[in-house]
Amino acid sequence: MKRKNCKRLGLALVLVTGIVATSASRSAVTGQQTDVQVPSYPLRFGVFVARFDTVGTFTLEGDRWPSLRGSWKSKADEIELSMSGGPAGCEGSGRYRLRIDGSRISFNLVSDNCRSRRMILDRSTWSRAGEEKIKAPRRIVRAAGARAPARPDPNTSRGSWPSFRGPQASGVAERQNLPDQWDGKTGENILWRTPIPGLAHSSPVVWGHRIFVTSAVSSDPNATFRPGLYGDGDASQDRSRHRWMIYALDKRTGTILWERTAHQGVPADQRHIKSTYANSTPATDGRIVVAWFGSQGVHAYDVNGRFLWKVDLGRLDFGAYDIPTYEWGSASSPIIWNGLVILQCDTQDDSFMLALDASTGKTAWKTERDEIPSWGTPTVAITSSGPELVANASNYIRGYDPRTGKELWRLGRSSKITAPTPTFADGMFVIVSGRAPERPIYVVRAGARGDLTLPVGKTNSEAVAWSRTGRGSYMPTPLIYEGILYVLANNGLLDAYDLRTGEEFYRQRLPLIGSGFSASPVASDGKLYFSNEDGEIIVIAAGRSFTHVATNSMGEMLMATPALSDGVMYVRSSKSLFAIGRKQ
């Protein structure tokens, strides 16, 4: 009998040597659940390292995060954490349910009023520090429809605005003769206004007499986003069923010519509370229009609305580099160049540049990247050294040959979060990012090759014309116009520099109600146009000194960058598409 009891006791105790000793078993003698035992060796999750000592103390440390210290105790499958000192609001204890699977330990919130501790731990999975992360291979699935029409004559592209920020992402279109003043509420110099259902931060694109816009239409009538200047990294709780839409409008009248449901269902990923499920601007070459909805796939139609193909890239996790559980959604937009649809896809799991055949959706080339999530759109520019594809990212800004995907150059020391799109003018690429502390501006000469990373303390080189730290923009893409580089911060601070030398001409705060700037500026005929989130478009004169021309209200929130075509500015608001121009 004694021997039997010993056997039962031995079966009831689970010992995992060198990894984690835990048990959800019930003792054959006491019938009580054994308390979970957390390992004392370092655990890693993203940029964080945690240590749980056997004496009941713990530390949580992460890149650019304040160290969190305190005591811990476990009961059954829960752990309770208390901190000595720490951020405000963290005086009380926090409780988390633990799940242990081999060397992987997951924390799930039970209750915790400490925001910073909750941000790090809730829904996190930790592994032994130093263990190599196993990446599952990404499966790309293509579905074909009708055959794509022939590529259009390049001469038919006059007046087009084919992708985010127009040709080569310049944001410039001359001879538009736009009015200085207009009013979205009274209709002054508003040619037409068309309501667009759903939520989207994507911009309109234009080819010929058609405008294309995208949207994500939620089944929840209260679905929304939160604009403003704040640092919260929270994901939206919107998990409602959506329809991802593409609309074609007549640019002369605003009439919707056709609409297509590219995808429908519950989102496969989450979005930031300031974001939407349709952030990426579509692209067109006059024969096809391509929309990328992140985890919901890449979808191509001809300009008459006939389905051509779609490509499923699988689930794409675009989230905070330092807190992998924070998903923010996609924002990088597709571009079409020389018969290729080019995508920049930097995620928590894997990163790559991808070129698809615009006619079929078949993979033309795919280049793996060692990157963390990014949100900028790549840019192709035709330089004296040939075409260059430039992509903004955290580990390295990189240049590629767009024909093959071969890397041409790389430049290190960028921000940990990158959203602005590279721009090109006068033989130079401008790449910026706005996450502190780096916030760099780099001006790179076209044709450079190899590793262009500047030594510590240096601001220029043969390849890098000039650079600055602490001045890069977080969301808006810079504007190069008439030899001057304009860089707009989210809070409305506008810096103007000589593109060639980096000389600062001025720093001026734009008029601002309070929510900030997310859209990128555009320019035409000696004037610059800046859209703020509160629904105003601010007009200033281009030049070495700051001259405010006008502030015009649209009456609706503005998150998307305008498009310019044939004397009209097309503005996507939170509810509508506006056409702004001089009435005949």
C-alpha positions in Angstrom: 0.0 0.0 0.0 2.8 2.4 0.9 4.6 1.5 -2.3 1.4 2.3 -4.2 1.0 5.7 -2.6 4.7 6.5 -3.4 4.1 5.6 -7.0 1.0 7.9 -7.2 2.9 10.7 -5.5 5.7 10.3 -8.0 3.3 10.4 -10.9 1.6 13.5 -9.5 4.8 15.6 -9.4 6.1 16.9 -12.7 9.7 18.0 -12.9 11.1 19.7 -16.0 14.8 19.9 -15.4 16.6 23.1 -16.6 13.6 24.7 -18.1 10.4 25.2 -16.1 9.1 23.2 -13.1 5.3 23.5 -13.1 2.4 21.4 -12.4 -1.3 21.6 -13.0 -1.6 18.1 -11.6 -3.4 17.4 -8.3 -1.4 15.7 -5.6 -2.6 12.2 -4.9 -2.1 12.8 -1.2 -3.4 16.4 -0.7 -5.6 16.8 -3.7 -4.3 20.4 -4.0 -3.0 22.1 -7.2 0.7 22.6 -7.3 1.8 26.3 -7.6 3.5 27.2 -10.8 7.3 27.6 -10.7 8.8 30.2 -12.9 12.4 29.6 -14.1 15.2 31.7 -12.7 17.1 32.0 -16.0 16.5 35.1 -18.2 13.4 35.2 -20.4 13.1 37.2 -23.5 10.1 38.8 -25.3 10.8 41.3 -28.1 13.2 43.8 -26.7 12.4 42.8 -23.1 14.3 40.6 -20.7 12.7 39.3 -17.5 14.3 37.6 -14.5 12.3 35.9 -11.8 14.6 34.9 -8.9 13.9 32.0 -6.6 13.9 34.3 -3.6 10.7 36.0 -5.0 12.1 39.1 -6.7 11.8 40.1 -10.4 13.1 42.6 -12.9 11.7 43.6 -16.3 14.0 45.6 -18.6 13.7 46.7 -22.2 15.3 48.9 -24.8 14.4 52.5 -23.9 12.0 51.4 -21.2 12.4 52.2 -17.5 13.4 49.1 -15.5 10.5 47.5 -13.5 11.4 45.8 -10.2 9.5 44.1 -7.4 8.4 40.9 -5.9 6.4 37.9 -7.2 4.5 35.0 -5.8 2.5 32.2 -7.4 -0.6 30.4 -6.6 -1.9 27.6 -8.7 -1.6 28.8 -12.3 -1.5 32.5 -11.5 1.4 34.9 -10.7 1.1 38.0 -8.6 3.5 40.9 -9.2 4.1 43.8 -6.8 6.6 46.7 -7.5 8.7 48.8 -5.3 8.6 52.3 -6.8 7.9 52.4 -10.6 5.6 54.5 -12.7 2.5 56.3 -11.2 -0.5 54.0 -11.0 1.7 50.9 -10.4 1.4 50.9 -6.6 -0.9 47.9 -6.5 -0.2 44.3 -7.5 -1.0 42.7 -10.9 -2.2 39.2 -11.5 -1.6 37.1 -14.6 -2.5 33.6 -15.6 0.5 31.6 -16.7 0.6 28.9 -19.4 3.8 26.9 -19.9 4.6 24.9 -23.0 8.0 23.5 -22.9 10.4 26.5 -22.8 7.7 29.0 -23.8 5.8 30.9 -21.0 2.7 32.9 -21.7 1.1 35.6 -19.5 -2.6 36.5 -19.8 -4.1 39.3 -17.8 -6.4 38.6 -14.8 -6.2 42.1 -13.3 -3.6 44.9 -13.3 -4.0 48.7 -13.0 -0.3 49.3 -13.9 -0.4 50.3 -17.6 3.3 49.8 -18.4 3.4 46.4 -16.8 0.2 45.4 -18.5 1.5 46.6 -21.9 4.5 44.4 -21.6 3.0 41.3 -20.1 -0.6 40.8 -21.3 -0.9 38.2 -24.1 2.9 37.9 -24.2 4.9 34.7 -24.8 8.4 34.5 -23.5 11.2 32.1 -24.3 14.7 31.5 -22.9 17.0 34.3 -23.7 19.4 33.3 -26.4 17.0 30.8 -28.0 16.7 31.2 -31.7 13.2 32.3 -32.8 11.6 29.7 -35.1 10.0 31.3 -38.1 7.3 29.5 -40.0 7.7 29.8 -43.8 5.3 32.3 -45.4 2.9 30.8 -47.9 1.9 33.1 -50.8 -1.3 32.0 -52.6 -2.5 33.5 -55.8 -6.0 33.3 -57.4 -6.5 34.4 -61.1 -9.5 36.0 -62.8 -9.8 37.6 -66.2 -6.8 38.4 -68.4 -5.3 41.9 -67.9 -5.6 44.4 -70.8 -2.5 45.6 -72.6 -0.3 48.1 -71.0 -1.3 51.7 -71.8 0.6 54.1 -74.0 2.8 56.2 -71.6 1.4 59.4 -73.3 -2.0 58.7 -71.7 -0.6 59.3 -68.2 -0.7 63.1 -68.5 -2.4 64.5 -65.5 -2.3 61.2 -63.6 -1.6 60.7 -59.9 -1.0 57.0 -60.0 0.0 56.1 -56.4 0.7 57.6 -53.0 1.9 61.2 -53.4 1.8 61.0 -57.2 4.6 60.2 -59.7 7.8 59.1 -57.8 6.0 60.1 -54.6 7.0 63.7 -55.3 3.8 65.3 -54.1 4.2 67.9 -56.9 2.0 68.8 -59.9 2.4 72.1 -61.6 0.0 74.3 -63.7 -3.0 73.4 -61.5 -4.1 77.0 -60.9 -5.8 76.1 -57.7 -7.8 78.7 -55.7 -6.2 80.0 -52.5 -9.5 79.8 -50.6 -12.4 77.4 -50.3 -14.8 76.1 -47.8 -16.1 72.5 -47.4 -19.3 73.6 -45.6 -20.4 76.6 -47.7 -19.3 75.0 -51.0 -17.0 77.9 -52.0 -14.7 76.5 -54.7 -16.0 73.0 -54.0 -16.7 71.4 -57.4 -18.3 68.3 -55.9 -18.5 66.2 -52.8 -19.2 62.4 -52.7 -19.8 60.5 -49.5 -17.6 57.4 -49.2 -18.8 54.7 -46.7 -16.5 53.2 -44.1 -13.1 54.2 -42.6 -9.9 54.7 -44.5 -6.7 56.8 -44.4 -5.8 55.8 -47.9 -5.4 58.6 -50.5 -7.2 58.9 -53.9 -5.3 58.0 -57.1 -6.1 59.3 -60.5 -5.8 58.2 -64.1 -7.6 59.7 -67.1 -11.1 60.5 -66.0 -11.2 58.0 -63.1 -10.4 58.4 -59.4 -9.9 55.2 -57.3 -10.4 55.1 -53.6 -10.5 52.3 -51.0 -12.4 51.8 -47.8 -13.1 49.3 -45.0 -16.8 49.2 -44.2 -17.5 47.8 -40.7 -20.8 46.1 -39.7 -20.5 48.1 -36.5 -22.2 51.5 -37.1 -20.1 53.0 -34.2 -16.7 51.9 -35.6 -14.3 54.8 -35.5 -10.7 55.9 -34.9 -9.1 58.4 -32.5 -7.1 61.3 -34.0 -4.8 63.5 -32.0 -1.3 63.9 -30.6 -0.8 61.1 -28.1 1.6 58.3 -27.5 -0.8 55.4 -26.8 0.1 52.3 -28.7 -3.2 50.5 -28.0 -4.9 48.4 -30.7 -8.5 49.1 -31.5 -11.0 46.6 -30.1 -12.9 46.7 -33.4 -13.2 43.0 -34.5 -16.5 43.4 -36.4 -17.1 41.9 -39.8 -15.9 44.2 -42.6 -16.1 44.7 -46.3 -12.9 45.9 -48.0 -14.0 48.1 -50.9 -12.6 49.6 -54.1 -14.5 52.5 -55.6 -14.1 54.1 -59.1 -15.4 57.6 -59.5 -15.8 60.0 -62.5 -13.3 62.8 -61.6 -15.4 65.4 -63.4 -18.6 64.8 -61.5 -17.9 62.6 -58.5 -20.3 60.0 -59.6 -19.4 56.5 -58.5 -18.9 54.4 -61.7 -18.4 51.1 -60.0 -17.6 49.5 -56.6 -16.2 46.1 -55.8 -16.0 44.1 -52.6 -12.4 42.8 -52.6 -12.7 40.9 -49.4 -15.2 40.4 -46.5 -15.0 38.9 -43.1 -13.6 39.5 -39.6 -10.1 41.2 -39.9 -7.3 38.7 -39.6 -5.2 41.3 -37.7 -5.7 44.3 -35.4 -5.3 48.0 -36.1 -4.0 51.0 -34.0 -6.7 53.1 -32.4 -5.7 56.0 -34.7 -5.7 53.7 -37.7 -8.2 52.0 -40.0 -8.3 48.7 -41.9 -7.7 50.6 -45.2 -4.6 52.7 -44.7 -2.7 51.7 -47.9 -3.3 53.9 -51.0 -4.2 51.9 -54.2 -2.0 52.2 -57.3 -2.9 52.3 -61.0 -1.1 52.3 -64.3 -4.2 53.1 -66.4 -5.1 49.5 -67.1 -5.2 47.9 -63.6 -5.9 49.2 -60.1 -4.2 47.4 -57.2 -5.3 47.6 -53.6 -3.4 46.1 -50.6 -5.4 45.5 -47.5 -2.7 44.0 -45.3 -3.6 40.5 -44.0 -6.7 40.7 -46.3 -4.6 40.4 -49.4 -3.6 42.2 -52.6 -6.4 42.6 -55.1 -6.2 43.7 -58.7 -9.0 44.8 -61.1 -9.0 46.4 -64.5 -10.0 50.1 -64.6 -13.6 49.0 -65.5 -13.9 46.9 -62.4 -13.3 43.4 -63.8 -11.5 41.1 -61.4 -8.0 40.1 -62.5 -6.2 38.4 -59.6 -5.6 38.4 -55.9 -2.6 37.3 -53.8 -3.0 36.2 -50.2 0.2 36.9 -48.2 -1.1 35.2 -45.0 -1.5 37.0 -41.7 0.8 40.0 -41.5 1.6 41.3 -38.0 2.6 45.0 -38.3 3.1 46.0 -34.6 5.3 47.9 -32.2 8.9 46.6 -32.4 9.2 46.6 -28.6 5.8 45.1 -27.7 5.1 42.3 -30.1 1.5 42.0 -28.8 0.6 45.5 -30.0 -0.7 45.2 -33.6 -1.1 48.5 -35.5 -2.1 47.3 -39.0 -0.5 47.9 -42.4 0.0 51.3 -44.1 2.7 50.7 -46.7 1.1 51.2 -50.2 1.8 49.3 -53.4 3.5 51.0 -56.3 3.4 49.9 -60.0 6.6 50.2 -62.0 7.5 48.8 -65.4 4.8 46.1 -65.2 5.6 45.1 -61.6 3.5 45.7 -58.5 6.1 46.3 -55.7 5.3 45.8 -52.0 7.3 46.5 -48.9 6.3 44.0 -46.2 8.1 44.3 -42.9 6.4 42.4 -40.1 7.1 41.0 -36.6 7.5 37.5 -38.1 9.5 38.1 -41.4 10.3 41.0 -43.7 10.6 41.1 -47.5 10.3 43.2 -50.6 8.0 41.6 -53.2 7.4 42.2 -56.9 4.4 40.7 -58.6 3.7 40.6 -62.3 1.0 43.3 -62.7 -0.8 41.3 -65.4 -1.0 38.0 -63.5 -0.1 38.5 -59.8 2.7 35.9 -60.1 5.8 36.5 -58.1 8.5 38.1 -60.2 11.1 38.4 -57.3 11.1 38.3 -53.5 14.0 39.7 -51.4 14.2 38.8 -47.7 15.1 41.5 -45.3 16.3 41.6 -41.7 13.9 44.2 -40.4 11.3 45.1 -37.8 7.9 46.4 -38.7 7.7 49.5 -40.9 4.9 51.5 -42.5 6.5 53.5 -45.3 5.8 53.1 -49.0 8.8 52.3 -51.3 9.8 54.7 -54.1 11.3 54.0 -57.5 13.2 56.8 -59.2 15.0 56.9 -62.5 18.5 58.2 -61.8 21.6 58.7 -63.9 22.8 55.4 -62.6 19.6 53.6 -63.5 16.4 52.8 -61.7 16.6 52.7 -57.9 14.0 51.3 -55.5 14.4 52.9 -52.0 12.7 51.6 -48.9 12.6 53.2 -45.4 13.1 50.9 -42.4 14.6 50.8 -39.0 17.6 48.5 -39.2 18.7 49.9 -42.6 17.4 52.3 -45.2 18.0 50.3 -48.4 18.3 50.8 -52.1 17.4 48.0 -54.6 17.4 47.3 -58.3 13.7 47.2 -58.9 14.2 44.9 -61.9 15.7 42.1 -59.8 15.3 43.0 -56.1 19.1 43.0 -55.7 20.2 45.2 -52.8 22.4 48.1 -54.0 23.1 50.0 -50.8 22.1 50.3 -47.2 22.3 53.1 -44.6 22.0 52.4 -40.8 21.2 54.4 -37.7 17.5 55.2 -38.3 14.5 55.3 -35.9 12.9 52.2 -34.5 9.6 53.2 -36.0 9.6 54.4 -39.7 6.5 55.6 -41.6 7.5 58.4 -44.1 8.1 57.5 -47.7 11.4 58.2 -49.4 11.3 61.2 -51.9 13.6 62.0 -54.8 14.6 65.2 -56.6 17.7 66.7 -58.2 19.6 63.5 -58.0 19.1 62.9 -54.3 16.9 60.7 -52.1 15.5 62.1 -48.9 14.6 59.6 -46.2 13.4 60.6 -42.7 11.8 59.1 -39.6 10.5 60.6 -36.4 10.7 58.2 -33.5 12.9 59.6 -30.7 15.8 59.8 -30.0 17.3 59.5 -33.5 14.7 61.3 -35.7 17.1 61.5 -38.6 17.0 63.3 -41.9 19.3 61.7 -44.6 20.0 63.1 -48.0 21.6 60.4 -50.1 23.1 60.9 -53.6 21.7 58.6 -56.2 24.1 56.0 -57.5 25.7 55.2 -54.2 26.6 51.5 -53.5 27.5 49.4 -50.5 27.2 50.2 -46.8 26.6 54.0 -46.5 26.3 54.0 -42.7 27.9 57.1 -41.3 30.5 56.7 -38.5 29.4 58.1 -35.1 29.9 61.9 -35.1 29.9 62.3 -38.9 27.0 63.9 -40.7 28.0 63.5 -44.3 30.1 61.5 -46.7 30.7 61.0 -50.4 27.3 59.2 -50.6 25.4 61.1 -47.9 25.2 64.8 -48.9 24.1 65.8 -45.4 22.1 64.6 -42.4 20.5 65.8 -39.2 19.2 64.1 -36.1 16.3 65.2 -34.0 14.4 66.7 -36.9 12.8 63.9 -38.9 9.0 63.6 -39.2 7.0 60.8 -37.6 4.1 60.4 -40.1 4.1 63.1 -42.9 6.4 62.4 -45.8 8.8 65.4 -46.6 8.3 67.6 -49.6 11.0 68.7 -52.0 9.9 71.8 -54.0 12.0 74.2 -56.0 15.3 73.2 -54.3 13.9 73.4 -50.8 13.2 70.5 -48.5 10.2 70.9 -46.2 9.9 68.5 -43.2 6.6 68.7 -41.2 6.4 67.2 -37.7 3.1 65.8 -36.3 2.8 68.8 -34.0 2.9 71.3 -36.9 6.5 72.4 -36.7 7.7 73.0 -40.2 11.4 73.1 -41.1 12.7 74.4 -44.5 16.2 73.4 -45.7 18.4 73.9 -48.7 18.2 70.5 -50.3 21.8 70.5 -51.5 23.5 71.9 -48.4 21.2 71.3 -45.5 21.2 75.0 -44.6 18.1 75.7 -42.5 16.0 78.6 -43.9 13.3 78.7 -41.2 11.4 76.8 -38.5 7.8 77.8 -38.1 4.7 76.3 -36.3 1.7 76.0 -38.6 -1.7 77.1 -37.3 -3.2 74.2 -35.5 -6.4 73.6 -33.6 -5.0 70.6 -31.6 -5.1 67.2 -33.3 -1.9 67.4 -35.3 -0.8 66.3 -38.8 -0.8 62.8 -40.4 -1.3 63.6 -44.1 1.7 64.5 -46.2 2.0 67.9 -47.9 1.7 68.5 -51.7 2.7 71.5 -53.9 1.7 73.3 -57.0 2.4 76.7 -58.7 4.5 78.1 -55.9 2.3 77.1 -53.0 2.3 74.3 -50.4 -0.7 72.6 -49.0 -0.8 71.0 -45.5 -3.8 69.1 -44.2 -4.3 68.8 -40.5 -6.4 66.2 -38.7 -8.9 68.8 -37.5 -10.1 69.3 -41.1 -8.1 72.3 -42.3 -5.9 72.7 -45.3 -3.2 75.4 -44.7 -1.7 77.1 -47.7 1.7 78.7 -47.5 3.9 80.3 -50.2 7.0 78.3 -51.2 10.3 80.0 -50.5 13.1 80.7 -48.1 10.8 82.6 -45.7 7.5 81.6 -44.2 4.4 83.2 -45.7 0.9 82.1 -44.6 -1.5 82.4 -47.5 -4.8 80.9 -46.2 -6.4 78.4 -43.9 -9.4 76.5 -45.4 -11.8 74.3 -43.5 -13.2 71.1 -45.0 -15.6 70.5 -42.1 -14.5 66.9 -41.7 -11.3 65.2 -40.3 -8.4 64.9 -42.7 -6.0 61.9 -42.4 -5.2 61.2 -46.1 -2.9 63.0 -48.4 -4.5 64.9 -51.3 -4.1 64.1 -55.0 -3.6 66.8 -57.7 -4.9 66.4 -61.3 -5.9 68.7 -64.2 -6.6 71.8 -62.0 -8.3 70.0 -59.2 -7.2 68.9 -55.7 -9.0 65.7 -54.6 -9.2 65.5 -50.8 -10.3 62.4 -48.9 -11.8 63.2 -45.6 -13.1 60.9 -42.9 -16.5 60.8 -44.6 -16.2 62.1 -48.2 -14.2 62.7 -51.3 -14.0 66.4 -52.2 -13.0 68.1 -55.5 -11.5 71.5 -55.0 -11.0 73.9 -57.9 -12.0 77.1 -59.6 -15.6 77.1 -60.7 -16.1 78.1 -64.3 
